[in-house]
Amino acid sequence: SFVALLCTSTYAAIHILTEKEDHATLHISFNDLIKIQLRTNPSTGYAWNIEYPTDTFSLSQDTIKAEPHPSGMVGFPSIREIQLRPLKVGTTTLKVRLFKT
């Protein structure tokens, strides 16, 4: 999957991307926040890899939040959330891949 981004300078907004946004194009503003939310389950042996140009984006946050599940249950899915902020105006590409660990 990949997402093409066009960054301009105007107001701030939050853009939420999931694994469903395959080959999407977004128009974002300089002060916007991009939240990439990916369903993950490390017990399956697969993990998400996010590639982005570090001269174009700043990583604000990279967290994993467990989805609600019964107490004591193991191997339950979680949501990995990566938050990026644009550092400059321009056009770039984010690559998001699910790979075998």
Long-range contacts (C-beta under 8 A, 24 or more apart in sequence): 1-95, 1-96, 1-97, 2-93, 2-94, 2-95, 2-96, 3-93, 3-94, 3-96, 4-91, 4-92, 4-93, 5-34, 5-86, 5-91, 5-92, 5-93, 5-94, 6-90, 6-91, 7-56, 7-86, 7-88, 7-89, 7-90, 7-91, 7-92, 8-89, 9-89, 17-96, 19-96, 19-98, 28-86, 29-86, 30-86, 30-88, 30-89, 31-85, 31-86, 32-85, 32-86, 33-60, 33-83, 33-84, 33-85, 34-83, 34-84, 34-85, 34-86, 34-94, 35-81, 35-82, 35-83, 36-81, 36-82, 36-83, 36-84, 36-94, 36-96, 37-79, 37-80, 37-81, 38-79, 38-80, 38-81, 38-82, 38-96, 39-77, 39-78, 39-79, 39-80, 40-64, 40-77, 40-78, 40-79, 40-80, 41-75, 41-76, 41-77, 41-78, 42-78, 42-101, 43-74, 43-75, 45-100, 45-101, 46-98, 46-99, 46-100, 46-101, 47-98, 47-99, 47-101, 48-80, 48-96, 48-97, 48-98, 48-99, 49-95, 49-96, 49-97, 49-98, 49-99, 50-82, 50-94, 50-95, 50-96, 51-94, 51-95, 51-96, 51-97, 52-84, 52-92, 52-94, 52-95, 53-92, 55-87, 55-88, 56-86, 56-87, 56-88, 56-90, 56-92, 57-84, 57-85, 57-86, 57-87, 57-92, 57-94, 58-84, 58-85, 58-86, 58-87, 59-83, 59-84, 60-84, 60-85
